[in-house]
């Protein structure tokens, strides 16, 4: 039981994906609230710290673990020719693009810019949810 490398990799991959998704669900919500706060205010400064720490301490490290362990797992299991994995990888790359966009916006907020409206972040907040659902469907059902 404890000597099955693929199971350990799968567990670590799921854990890292869960941590990454927590950030991808929460960070846009922080930006919703930050967008409506006065530049230079104490509240704005608090949001800057929260956003930076969330991204640097949890978001980016967990995304890296998802990629490294996911590649390792696909190699150990021999999944590279599976169609469902190709779709999953495309969806994960789309999630990584969302992550990069949010990271860029966090940097702009740190510079006291307001790149988008609170409404934009409310709408954008749904994108990781849709990608999350599609990724889960690919992994669970392996439709092709």
C-alpha positions in Angstrom: 0.0 0.0 0.0 2.7 2.5 1.0 5.1 1.4 -1.7 2.9 2.5 -4.7 4.6 5.5 -6.2 1.7 6.5 -8.4 -0.7 6.6 -5.5 1.6 8.9 -3.5 2.1 11.1 -6.5 -1.7 11.2 -7.1 -2.3 12.2 -3.5 0.3 15.0 -3.6 -1.1 16.1 -7.0 -4.6 16.3 -5.6 -3.4 18.2 -2.5 -1.5 20.7 -4.5 -4.4 21.2 -6.9 -6.8 21.8 -4.0 -4.4 24.4 -2.5 -4.0 26.1 -5.9 -7.7 26.2 -6.5 -8.3 27.7 -3.1 -6.1 30.6 -4.2 -7.7 30.8 -7.6 -11.2 31.1 -6.0 -10.2 33.5 -3.3 -7.7 35.9 -5.0 -10.2 37.3 -7.5 -12.6 37.9 -4.5 -9.9 39.9 -2.8 -9.4 41.9 -5.9 -13.2 42.6 -6.1 -13.1 44.3 -2.7 -9.7 45.9 -3.3 -10.9 47.6 -6.5 -13.5 49.6 -4.6 -11.1 50.8 -1.8 -9.4 54.2 -1.9 -5.8 54.2 -3.1 -3.4 54.6 -0.2 -5.9 53.8 2.5 -5.1 51.4 5.4 -7.6 48.9 3.9 -5.8 49.0 0.6 -2.5 48.4 2.3 -4.0 45.4 4.1 -5.4 44.0 0.8 -1.9 44.3 -0.8 -0.3 42.2 2.0 -3.1 39.6 1.8 -2.9 39.3 -2.0 0.9 39.1 -2.1 1.1 36.5 0.7 -1.7 34.4 -0.8 -0.1 34.4 -4.2 3.6 33.9 -3.1 3.1 31.6 -0.2 0.4 29.3 -1.5 -0.6 30.0 -5.1 2.6 29.9 -7.0 4.3 27.1 -5.0 1.2 24.9 -5.3 0.9 25.6 -9.0 4.5 24.5 -9.5 3.9 21.3 -7.5 0.8 20.6 -9.6 2.9 20.8 -12.8 5.9 18.9 -11.5 4.0 16.1 -9.9 1.5 15.9 -12.7 4.2 15.4 -15.3 5.9 12.8 -13.0 2.5 11.0 -12.5 1.6 11.0 -16.2 5.1 9.5 -16.9 4.8 6.8 -14.2 1.3 5.9 -15.3 2.1 6.0 -19.0 -0.7 8.4 -19.8 1.0 10.7 -22.4 -0.9 9.2 -25.3 -4.4 9.5 -23.7 -6.7 12.1 -25.2 -8.3 13.0 -21.9 -4.8 14.0 -20.6 -4.2 16.3 -23.6 -7.5 18.1 -22.9 -6.7 18.2 -19.2 -3.3 19.7 -19.9 -4.9 22.4 -22.1 -7.3 23.3 -19.3 -4.5 23.4 -16.7 -2.5 25.7 -19.0 -5.6 27.9 -19.2 -5.7 27.9 -15.4 -2.1 28.8 -15.3 -2.8 31.7 -17.7 -5.5 32.9 -15.3 -3.0 32.6 -12.5 -0.5 34.7 -14.4 -3.1 37.3 -15.2 -4.1 37.5 -11.5 -0.4 37.8 -10.5 0.0 40.7 -12.9 -3.1 42.4 -11.4 -1.7 41.9 -7.9 1.5 43.7 -9.0 -0.5 46.5 -10.4 -2.6 46.9 -7.3 0.6 46.9 -5.3 1.6 49.9 -7.4 -1.7 51.6 -6.5 -3.2 51.0 -9.9 -6.7 49.8 -10.5 -6.4 47.8 -13.7 -10.1 46.6 -13.8 -13.4 47.3 -12.1 -14.8 45.2 -9.2 -17.4 43.9 -11.7 -14.7 42.6 -14.0 -13.1 40.6 -11.1 -16.6 39.3 -10.2 -17.1 37.9 -13.7 -13.5 36.7 -13.9 -13.9 34.8 -10.6 -16.1 32.3 -12.5 -13.4 31.4 -15.0 -11.3 29.2 -12.6 -14.6 27.6 -11.4 -15.5 26.5 -14.9 -11.9 25.3 -15.6 -11.9 23.4 -12.3 -15.1 21.6 -13.2 -13.8 20.7 -16.7 -10.5 19.4 -15.3 -12.3 17.2 -12.8 -14.6 15.8 -15.5 -11.6 14.9 -17.6 -9.8 13.1 -14.7 -12.9 11.3 -13.4 -14.6 10.2 -16.6 -11.6 10.1 -19.0 -14.0 10.5 -22.0 -11.3 9.9 -24.7 
